[in-house]
Amino acid sequence: MIDEHGATADAQPVLHAIGRLPGIDGHLPDRPTWACAAPDCPDPWPCPHARERITAAANGDRVDLSITMAQVLNVAVSDLVHVPGDHDLFRRMLAWTR
Ligand SMILES: [Zn+2]
């Protein structure tokens, strides 16, 4: 059954997988704002550190990287629809993977 929460629930494993990446060191999304949760990191997530770790995990497979970040985008949209501001989610979550 697909409901309004189905897509988000299905996308959760991607965040768990990112949380287990070697060297991610807490550079994970602080939901629902999607700031970086690492204490000294000023950047919105995915911050440069997170992008580097996620890219390394894709091992050169740009399609895999794009799929991963499309799943992340799905979760981010569900959260940020309730957070005021211009989040430019396509650029933030997907454009950098190309
Ligand atoms: Zn960070």
Residues whose N, C-alpha, C, O or C-beta is under 5 A from the ligand:
A	BS01	ZN	H27 C36 A38 C41 C47 H49
